[in-house]
Amino acid sequence: MHFTVEAQEKVKPFLVDGAVAVDGTAGNGFDTLFLAGCVGESGKVIAIDRQEQAIERTQQRLVVAGFSRRVESIVGDHADLESILSVRGVSCIDCAMFNLGYLPHGDKSVITQPESTLKALKAVERVLVPGGVVSILAYVGHPDGENEAGVVARWIGELGTSYAVERWSDEENPRSPILWILRKLDRSDPQGR
Ligand SMILES: C[S@@+](CC[C@H](N)C(=O)[O-])C[C@H]1O[C@@H](n2cnc3c(N)ncnc32)[C@H](O)[C@@H]1O
């Protein structure tokens, strides 16, 4: 299984035209591009990465696809997500994607950290609409990756019954990435979406 593709396939059914989505780790721009395609012309994607190089790569990809106008790409720390959204007048979002770790073909020393990841996830929890979806892909094969995955797992464990949680990993590989898909349940929807 290719976990990055799986993450996109799992969130896709919950994204409609006009949706607002956050890519918390823009990286090489693949998830941002995917989100921009899903939210349509009337939607909005806020893509964040600590590294200028990542944001440049993301923007290049968006220009080629003609999606630049629906994406705001920001060099910043996703730990500051709450203020990043509020200064833009965004009070609720439909989706957030986090592909943790380091920038492929980039500086491997710039890597997501448990504390900032947790801060970003808590901010998402506060602004995610009922029916909204979050994907988190964590890697345990790098220093502190296991710790980060543990922090994410504990936070998910404390979310309670208002979220539906799915978890995937390759059970035969102890170093397998872990993918979580969280859906905030909409109690007013008889189908529980
Ligand atoms: C695995 S890559 C993301 C891949 C990306 N989703 C894609 O589709 O290409 C992880 C990214 O997280 C970024 N990152 C690390 N710490 C961060 C932080 N605190 N805030 C925002 N981005 C961060 C890294 O710079 C790196 O580009």
The ligand as an SDF file (V2000), in Angstrom:
LIG
                    3D

 27 29  0  0  0  0  0  0  0  0999 V2000
    6.8160   14.4110    4.2960 C   0  0  0  0  0  0  0  0  0  0  0  0
    6.9470   16.1100    3.9230 S   0  0  0  0  0  0  0  0  0  0  0  0
    5.3390   16.4990    3.3470 C   0  0  0  0  0  0  0  0  0  0  0  0
    5.0110   15.9760    1.9750 C   0  0  0  0  0  0  0  0  0  0  0  0
    3.8570   16.6830    1.3110 C   0  0  0  0  0  0  0  0  0  0  0  0
    2.6000   16.4980    1.9940 N   0  0  0  0  0  0  0  0  0  0  0  0
    3.7080   16.3580   -0.1720 C   0  0  0  0  0  0  0  0  0  0  0  0
    2.6060   16.0410   -0.6080 O   0  0  0  0  0  0  0  0  0  0  0  0
    4.7040   16.4500   -0.8850 O   0  0  0  0  0  0  0  0  0  0  0  0
    6.9710   16.8690    5.5190 C   0  0  0  0  0  0  0  0  0  0  0  0
    7.1180   18.3810    5.4660 C   0  0  0  0  0  0  0  0  0  0  0  0
    6.8320   18.8970    6.7780 O   0  0  0  0  0  0  0  0  0  0  0  0
    7.5470   20.1120    6.8810 C   0  0  0  0  0  0  0  0  0  0  0  0
    7.5720   20.5450    8.2810 N   0  0  0  0  0  0  0  0  0  0  0  0
    8.3670   20.1070    9.2900 C   0  0  0  0  0  0  0  0  0  0  0  0
    8.0420   20.7190   10.4430 N   0  0  0  0  0  0  0  0  0  0  0  0
    7.0390   21.5910   10.1570 C   0  0  0  0  0  0  0  0  0  0  0  0
    6.2970   22.5340   10.9250 C   0  0  0  0  0  0  0  0  0  0  0  0
    6.5060   22.6700   12.2390 N   0  0  0  0  0  0  0  0  0  0  0  0
    5.3460   23.2660   10.3200 N   0  0  0  0  0  0  0  0  0  0  0  0
    5.1090   23.1120    8.9870 C   0  0  0  0  0  0  0  0  0  0  0  0
    5.7860   22.2400    8.2030 N   0  0  0  0  0  0  0  0  0  0  0  0
    6.7380   21.4860    8.7840 C   0  0  0  0  0  0  0  0  0  0  0  0
    8.9120   19.7810    6.2950 C   0  0  0  0  0  0  0  0  0  0  0  0
    9.5830   20.9580    5.9300 O   0  0  0  0  0  0  0  0  0  0  0  0
    8.5020   18.8880    5.1060 C   0  0  0  0  0  0  0  0  0  0  0  0
    8.4670   19.6190    3.9260 O   0  0  0  0  0  0  0  0  0  0  0  0
  1  2  1  0
  2  3  1  0
  2 10  1  0
  3  4  1  0
  4  5  1  0
  5  6  1  0
  5  7  1  0
  7  8  2  0
  7  9  1  0
 10 11  1  0
 11 12  1  0
 11 26  1  0
 12 13  1  0
 13 14  1  0
 13 24  1  0
 14 15  1  0
 14 23  1  0
 15 16  2  0
 16 17  1  0
 17 18  1  0
 17 23  2  0
 18 19  1  0
 18 20  2  0
 20 21  1  0
 21 22  2  0
 22 23  1  0
 24 25  1  0
 24 26  1  0
 26 27  1  0
M  CHG  2   2   1   9  -1
M  END
$$$$
